[in-house]
């Protein structure tokens, strides 16, 4: 079980790192928001799942799973609200310039 927990934690770290790199490297607000919304949610969920597996079946692991479910539902909702607010505020999406 500890090997499975370490695999989940490593996968969570990988997706969280990819989300951080995406936020730093992508060109505009919407693509950065997409990177953080997708990869960060998966990374945190996998990390919490790894911690729950490591803990074994107990009240603590049930609480960790409930936190993961909340994050899995709240992160995409918050991302959508931020994107909608940015769009209504007039934030323009990135377009590729000709010749580049």
C-alpha positions, 0 to 999 in steps of 0.5 A, a space after each residue: 500500500 505504501 508503494 501505491 501511496 508514493 505513486 499517487 503522491 508522485 503523480 500529484 506532484 507531477 501534475 502540480 508542477 505541470 500546472 505551475 509551469 503552465 501558469 508561468 509559460 502560457 501566453 494569456 489569462 485564459 490559457 493560464 487559467 486552463 492550465 491551473 484549473 485542470 492540472 492543479 485540480 488533478 495534482 491536488 486530488 492525486 496527492 490527497 488520494 495518496 495521503 489517504 491510501 498511506 493513512 489506511 482506512 480511518 476517520 482521517 482518511 475519510 476526511 482527506 477523501 472528503 477534502 479531495 472531493 470538495 476540491 474536485 468540485 470547487 476548483 473547476 467551478 471557481 475557474 469557470 467563474 474567474 474566466 466568465 468574470 474576465 470575459 465580461 470585464 473585457 480581457 481579450 484572449 491571446 491571438 497569434 500575430 502574423 509572421 511569428 
